[in-house]
Amino acid sequence: MTRPRAAMLLLLTLAGLAAASTASTDDEARPITHENLWLMPRTSSPQITPDGRHAVVAVSRPAYDPDESESHLWLVATDASEPPRQLTHARGTESGVTWSPGGTRIAFTATRDGDDAAQVYVLDIARGGEARRVTSIRTGARNPRFSPDGERIAFTSDIHRDAIDDEDSREIHDDEDARDYNVRAYDGFPIRNWNRWLDDYQPRLLVQMIGEDEAVDLLAGTDLVAREGYDGRRTASDTELDAVWAPDGDSLVFVASDNRDRFAFDYTHNDLWRVSADGGEPERLTGDDTHEAGDSWSHPRFSPDGEHLYALRGPRTDWVYNAARLAILDGPDASKRAEIELPDARRVLEYAIAANGRDVYLLGEDAGHVKVYRADAEGGDASLAFDMDSGIYTGLAAAPEAEDTVLVALFQSSVSPAEAVRIRPDAGQHTVLTEFTADARAGLDMAEPEHFWFDREDGTRIHNMLVRPAGFEPDRQYPLLVLMHGGPHTMWRDFFFLRWNYHLLAGSDYVVLLTNYTGSTGFGEAFARGIQGDPLRGPAEEINAAADVAIERFAFIDGSRQCAGGASYGGHLANWMLSVTDRYRCLVSHAGLVNLETQWGTSDAVYHREANMGGPPWRIPEVWADQNPIRYADEWQTPVLVTVGMKDERVPLANTLEFWTALQRQQIKSRLLVYPDQDHWIMRGPESRHFYGEVADWLERWLLED
């Protein structure tokens, strides 16, 4: 069905957006290819001006050759009155965009000609011209934040623990370069974060006057950074301090841990701290000095009037999984004033405070979607702002000084890549502000996922999504591809997934089934906790039951031709399926553990695995053996495509090699792909294309060939 592209800029209901996203200017729709997927423009979360009139997004245009990729900043009118305008043209990638208090300038980080590391640049939107570099620190800069008066920039940099200033950093770097040996030495734990080996560099918070050459390291020489357990909030790619200026500009609030050295034998957490804008010993705002595990804090933000400090609080309990709540703190001592919780204790993913200071908007998962919830700034339970039947929101932001509530975000679905939108909660809809992906997705045949539920014997409802192939013919019998998500504390979402794109895997030949098994988020805290102590058997039984239900309900599925696959925790489940069922003709296992004990001892994150099982392997070996795939190798018979990134430190290569050895020992028909330059995810274009091609060949061999 063909619809005019101009309709994309009209005010759309959520259902209307999903329908419009399948628009085609071609006479015949076609299946998505890897080129369509990989080269699709990618839009970042919008950063909104204080008055709410404009936002900035970064738009990247990927290429298979990274040197040919481009990324630039665009200015977007939030009332959709004019088309987006490109702001930057220099080669390289800009990130960490933030607006000045008056909304006339933006700061961002980039690595441009002459830069040895990323630096902060400032661009005057009102006057125009080129962006100018405002930092030149040897260790690089990220996450810039304007001070309330707009005259200073705060940023984060990874600095050697012994360095007091940038001159120290240069001398230490020169000494390291002069060494005739290369070694990593440790006296404690952790030693890695994802695929990055940790070293003597630690995140520091710096402030620099715009126009001056030197930045002040606010944490240099403090007792906090001297502690063995000092660190920031860990992310998949870096370690951040989540810093925010206090309204008076005299101090900053940031997030840091001081008990990370307990990582091997206890939970660790992050606290809120306050430090003077001139530097000095930080003041602890949450937690205590015992260093024992407590609530974990992140994403601090002040209310528009500056009276209250908001932050996400992850409570510490005996459970491994604890959903984040939104805490509201008062006064200079940051005493707890109130708290906001989503229905069924779902976790708060993001939040934004309206300019009126009364309304708080939150993002939370719900059965494949990420929806907008609304709460009162006085605290209490949040309620759904409006319902939706397709897609997810991310990158929620509110204008702090707008006359009316102005909310912007990204919206995407599995048939519509991310674009910037303005959310209108009272109308239950949003306005599409960008359409950078419109041409690239025109003519692609991508059916919206169909949601269905079934009940376990105990009455627990299990949510599923089913994706039909391109060119679907209702009278044809299609093989079933069962995909199993990772985590496990994640959820299959209705979104445009790069690493396991539903429609690229479905192609023209397969029905794809996505089950949100026990342990998934988006169904309440209790449901997510249900996997503790039952890491593989219970979820696998639910996934197999979902396949049975799908085969019974959808007559076009050929139940005699099924394969299953997954990555990370989904890879763990694939290896468990190999151990307990012969229903699948083939399996695909990426970054999957085969030995719980080996994974526990070699991964970068370990203690939660022990807590999930109830103790370390030597104390309760029978528990660790009960759901350990390697212990069932005598039962293996299903062919497996095994894939791994050699740099993966979350599920290290040792597990894959152990798996492969056992497969060969048992003479299982299998294929091993090792990507030397990839880590936990296959994220370089040519390798991704090769991976998807191998998966397609594997499925064709076992599901389509006679």
ChimeraX attribute file (.defattr): number of C-alpha atoms within 10 A of each C-alpha:
attribute: neighborCount
match mode: 1-to-1
recipient: residues
	/A:1	13
	/A:2	15
	/A:3	14
	/A:4	10
	/A:5	17
	/A:6	8
	/A:7	14
	/A:8	20
	/A:9	16
	/A:10	14
	/A:11	17
	/A:12	17
	/A:13	15
	/A:14	19
	/A:15	13
	/A:16	14
	/A:17	24
	/A:18	21
	/A:19	17
	/A:20	20
	/A:21	24
	/A:22	22
	/A:23	25
	/A:24	22
	/A:25	16
	/A:26	12
	/A:27	9
	/A:28	12
	/A:29	19
	/A:30	17
	/A:31	18
	/A:32	21
	/A:33	15
	/A:34	20
	/A:35	12
	/A:36	14
	/A:37	20
	/A:38	21
	/A:39	17
	/A:40	21
	/A:41	24
	/A:42	18
	/A:43	24
	/A:44	19
	/A:45	24
	/A:46	27
	/A:47	26
	/A:48	29
	/A:49	26
	/A:50	22
	/A:51	18
	/A:52	25
	/A:53	16
	/A:54	20
	/A:55	24
	/A:56	26
	/A:57	26
	/A:58	24
	/A:59	21
	/A:60	21
	/A:61	17
	/A:62	18
	/A:63	18
	/A:64	16
	/A:65	10
	/A:66	11
	/A:67	10
	/A:68	11
	/A:69	15
	/A:70	18
	/A:71	21
	/A:72	20
	/A:73	23
	/A:74	19
	/A:75	20
	/A:76	25
	/A:77	19
	/A:78	27
	/A:79	15
	/A:80	19
	/A:81	10
	/A:82	10
	/A:83	14
	/A:84	21
	/A:85	12
	/A:86	15
	/A:87	19
	/A:88	18
	/A:89	11
	/A:90	15
	/A:91	16
	/A:92	16
	/A:93	20
	/A:94	25
	/A:95	20
	/A:96	17
	/A:97	24
	/A:98	21
	/A:99	24
	/A:100	22
	/A:101	18
	/A:102	13
	/A:103	20
	/A:104	15
	/A:105	20
	/A:106	23
	/A:107	26
	/A:108	25
	/A:109	26
	/A:110	23
	/A:111	19
	/A:112	17
	/A:113	9
	/A:114	6
	/A:115	14
	/A:116	13
	/A:117	16
	/A:118	23
	/A:119	25
	/A:120	29
	/A:121	21
	/A:122	23
	/A:123	20
	/A:124	16
	/A:125	16
	/A:126	9
	/A:127	9
	/A:128	11
	/A:129	11
	/A:130	15
	/A:131	19
	/A:132	12
	/A:133	20
	/A:134	22
	/A:135	24
	/A:136	18
	/A:137	22
	/A:138	20
	/A:139	19
	/A:140	21
	/A:141	24
	/A:142	21
	/A:143	21
	/A:144	28
	/A:145	25
	/A:146	24
	/A:147	25
	/A:148	17
	/A:149	12
	/A:150	17
	/A:151	13
	/A:152	22
	/A:153	24
	/A:154	26
	/A:155	28
	/A:156	24
	/A:157	24
	/A:158	19
	/A:159	23
	/A:160	20
	/A:161	17
	/A:162	16
	/A:163	17
	/A:164	17
	/A:165	17
	/A:166	19
	/A:167	12
	/A:168	15
	/A:169	19
	/A:170	15
	/A:171	12
	/A:172	15
	/A:173	14
	/A:174	11
	/A:175	10
	/A:176	12
	/A:177	11
	/A:178	9
	/A:179	8
	/A:180	6
	/A:181	7
	/A:182	8
	/A:183	5
	/A:184	9
	/A:185	10
	/A:186	11
	/A:187	8
	/A:188	13
	/A:189	17
	/A:190	18
	/A:191	17
	/A:192	15
	/A:193	19
	/A:194	22
	/A:195	20
	/A:196	16
	/A:197	12
	/A:198	16
	/A:199	13
	/A:200	12
	/A:201	15
	/A:202	19
	/A:203	22
	/A:204	22
	/A:205	26
	/A:206	22
	/A:207	23
	/A:208	21
	/A:209	17
	/A:210	17
	/A:211	11
	/A:212	10
	/A:213	11
	/A:214	17
	/A:215	22
	/A:216	18
	/A:217	25
	/A:218	22
	/A:219	22
	/A:220	22
	/A:221	17
	/A:222	14
	/A:223	12
	/A:224	19
	/A:225	22
	/A:226	14
	/A:227	14
	/A:228	15
	/A:229	21
	/A:230	18
	/A:231	25
	/A:232	23
	/A:233	21
	/A:234	15
	/A:235	10
	/A:236	9
	/A:237	10
	/A:238	13
	/A:239	18
	/A:240	24
	/A:241	26
	/A:242	21
	/A:243	25
	/A:244	23
	/A:245	24
	/A:246	20
	/A:247	17
	/A:248	11
	/A:249	16
	/A:250	13
	/A:251	18
	/A:252	24
	/A:253	24
	/A:254	28
	/A:255	25
	/A:256	30
	/A:257	25
	/A:258	23
	/A:259	22
	/A:260	24
	/A:261	21
	/A:262	20
	/A:263	20
	/A:264	18
	/A:265	14
	/A:266	17
	/A:267	18
	/A:268	22
	/A:269	27
	/A:270	28
	/A:271	22
	/A:272	25
	/A:273	21
	/A:274	23
	/A:275	21
	/A:276	18
	/A:277	23
	/A:278	14
	/A:279	19
	/A:280	16
	/A:281	17
	/A:282	21
	/A:283	14
	/A:284	20
	/A:285	18
	/A:286	18
	/A:287	18
	/A:288	11
	/A:289	9
	/A:290	9
	/A:291	16
	/A:292	14
	/A:293	18
	/A:294	19
	/A:295	17
	/A:296	23
	/A:297	27
	/A:298	24
	/A:299	19
	/A:300	21
	/A:301	23
	/A:302	19
	/A:303	21
	/A:304	19
	/A:305	12
	/A:306	13
	/A:307	13
	/A:308	20
	/A:309	22
	/A:310	25
	/A:311	21
	/A:312	24
	/A:313	24
	/A:314	22
	/A:315	17
	/A:316	17
	/A:317	11
	/A:318	9
	/A:319	13
	/A:320	17
	/A:321	22
	/A:322	21
	/A:323	23
	/A:324	25
	/A:325	21
	/A:326	28
	/A:327	20
	/A:328	25
	/A:329	20
	/A:330	14
	/A:331	12
	/A:332	11
	/A:333	12
	/A:334	18
	/A:335	14
	/A:336	15
	/A:337	15
	/A:338	15
	/A:339	20
	/A:340	24
	/A:341	21
	/A:342	25
	/A:343	17
	/A:344	14
	/A:345	19
	/A:346	24
	/A:347	26
	/A:348	21
	/A:349	18
	/A:350	19
	/A:351	24
	/A:352	22
	/A:353	27
	/A:354	23
	/A:355	24
	/A:356	16
	/A:357	18
	/A:358	13
	/A:359	16
	/A:360	23
	/A:361	24
	/A:362	28
	/A:363	25
	/A:364	24
	/A:365	23
	/A:366	18
	/A:367	23
	/A:368	26
	/A:369	23
	/A:370	23
	/A:371	22
	/A:372	26
	/A:373	22
	/A:374	22
	/A:375	21
	/A:376	17
	/A:377	20
	/A:378	14
	/A:379	16
	/A:380	14
	/A:381	15
	/A:382	18
	/A:383	16
	/A:384	17
	/A:385	18
	/A:386	15
	/A:387	14
	/A:388	17
	/A:389	14
	/A:390	27
	/A:391	27
	/A:392	26
	/A:393	26
	/A:394	22
	/A:395	18
	/A:396	26
	/A:397	27
	/A:398	26
	/A:399	25
	/A:400	24
	/A:401	19
	/A:402	16
	/A:403	11
	/A:404	13
	/A:405	19
	/A:406	24
	/A:407	24
	/A:408	30
	/A:409	25
	/A:410	25
	/A:411	27
	/A:412	24
	/A:413	22
	/A:414	24
	/A:415	26
	/A:416	25
	/A:417	26
	/A:418	27
	/A:419	25
	/A:420	29
	/A:421	28
	/A:422	25
	/A:423	25
	/A:424	17
	/A:425	19
	/A:426	8
	/A:427	10
	/A:428	15
	/A:429	21
	/A:430	22
	/A:431	22
	/A:432	24
	/A:433	27
	/A:434	23
	/A:435	21
	/A:436	20
	/A:437	18
	/A:438	20
	/A:439	14
	/A:440	15
	/A:441	23
	/A:442	18
	/A:443	21
	/A:444	23
	/A:445	23
	/A:446	28
	/A:447	19
	/A:448	22
	/A:449	25
	/A:450	13
	/A:451	16
	/A:452	15
	/A:453	17
	/A:454	16
	/A:455	13
	/A:456	13
	/A:457	7
	/A:458	6
	/A:459	8
	/A:460	12
	/A:461	15
	/A:462	22
	/A:463	21
	/A:464	23
	/A:465	22
	/A:466	22
	/A:467	22
	/A:468	27
	/A:469	23
	/A:470	22
	/A:471	16
	/A:472	18
	/A:473	12
	/A:474	12
	/A:475	8
	/A:476	12
	/A:477	16
	/A:478	26
	/A:479	23
	/A:480	28
	/A:481	28
	/A:482	26
	/A:483	25
	/A:484	29
	/A:485	26
	/A:486	20
	/A:487	14
	/A:488	23
	/A:489	17
	/A:490	17
	/A:491	25
	/A:492	23
	/A:493	24
	/A:494	25
	/A:495	24
	/A:496	20
	/A:497	18
	/A:498	16
	/A:499	15
	/A:500	14
	/A:501	16
	/A:502	27
	/A:503	29
	/A:504	21
	/A:505	24
	/A:506	23
	/A:507	22
	/A:508	19
	/A:509	22
	/A:510	28
	/A:511	27
	/A:512	25
	/A:513	24
	/A:514	25
	/A:515	28
	/A:516	27
	/A:517	29
	/A:518	27
	/A:519	26
	/A:520	27
	/A:521	28
	/A:522	25
	/A:523	24
	/A:524	20
	/A:525	20
	/A:526	17
	/A:527	19
	/A:528	24
	/A:529	20
	/A:530	18
	/A:531	22
	/A:532	18
	/A:533	17
	/A:534	16
	/A:535	21
	/A:536	23
	/A:537	17
	/A:538	15
	/A:539	22
	/A:540	20
	/A:541	16
	/A:542	19
	/A:543	25
	/A:544	18
	/A:545	17
	/A:546	27
	/A:547	22
	/A:548	12
	/A:549	14
	/A:550	23
	/A:551	17
	/A:552	13
	/A:553	11
	/A:554	11
	/A:555	14
	/A:556	20
	/A:557	23
	/A:558	17
	/A:559	18
	/A:560	14
	/A:561	19
	/A:562	23
	/A:563	25
	/A:564	28
	/A:565	26
	/A:566	23
	/A:567	26
	/A:568	23
	/A:569	24
	/A:570	25
	/A:571	28
	/A:572	29
	/A:573	30
	/A:574	32
	/A:575	30
	/A:576	23
	/A:577	25
	/A:578	24
	/A:579	22
	/A:580	16
	/A:581	15
	/A:582	13
	/A:583	16
	/A:584	23
	/A:585	18
	/A:586	26
	/A:587	29
	/A:588	26
	/A:589	27
	/A:590	28
	/A:591	29
	/A:592	30
	/A:593	33
	/A:594	31
	/A:595	22
	/A:596	21
	/A:597	19
	/A:598	15
	/A:599	21
	/A:600	19
	/A:601	14
	/A:602	16
	/A:603	21
	/A:604	24
	/A:605	21
	/A:606	19
	/A:607	20
	/A:608	19
	/A:609	21
	/A:610	19
	/A:611	18
	/A:612	19
	/A:613	17
	/A:614	15
	/A:615	16
	/A:616	18
	/A:617	17
	/A:618	9
	/A:619	10
	/A:620	12
	/A:621	12
	/A:622	11
	/A:623	16
	/A:624	21
	/A:625	16
	/A:626	13
	/A:627	19
	/A:628	23
	/A:629	25
	/A:630	22
	/A:631	15
	/A:632	16
	/A:633	19
	/A:634	11
	/A:635	15
	/A:636	22
	/A:637	18
	/A:638	20
	/A:639	21
	/A:640	25
	/A:641	19
	/A:642	24
	/A:643	23
	/A:644	28
	/A:645	23
	/A:646	21
	/A:647	20
	/A:648	23
	/A:649	22
	/A:650	21
	/A:651	32
	/A:652	25
	/A:653	23
	/A:654	19
	/A:655	22
	/A:656	25
	/A:657	16
	/A:658	15
	/A:659	21
	/A:660	19
	/A:661	12
	/A:662	17
	/A:663	21
	/A:664	12
	/A:665	11
	/A:666	14
	/A:667	12
	/A:668	15
	/A:669	13
	/A:670	17
	/A:671	16
	/A:672	15
	/A:673	14
	/A:674	15
	/A:675	18
	/A:676	11
	/A:677	13
	/A:678	18
	/A:679	22
	/A:680	21
	/A:681	17
	/A:682	22
	/A:683	16
	/A:684	15
	/A:685	18
	/A:686	15
	/A:687	15
	/A:688	20
	/A:689	18
	/A:690	13
	/A:691	17
	/A:692	19
	/A:693	14
	/A:694	16
	/A:695	17
	/A:696	15
	/A:697	13
	/A:698	21
	/A:699	25
	/A:700	14
	/A:701	13
	/A:702	17
	/A:703	22
	/A:704	14
	/A:705	7
	/A:706	6
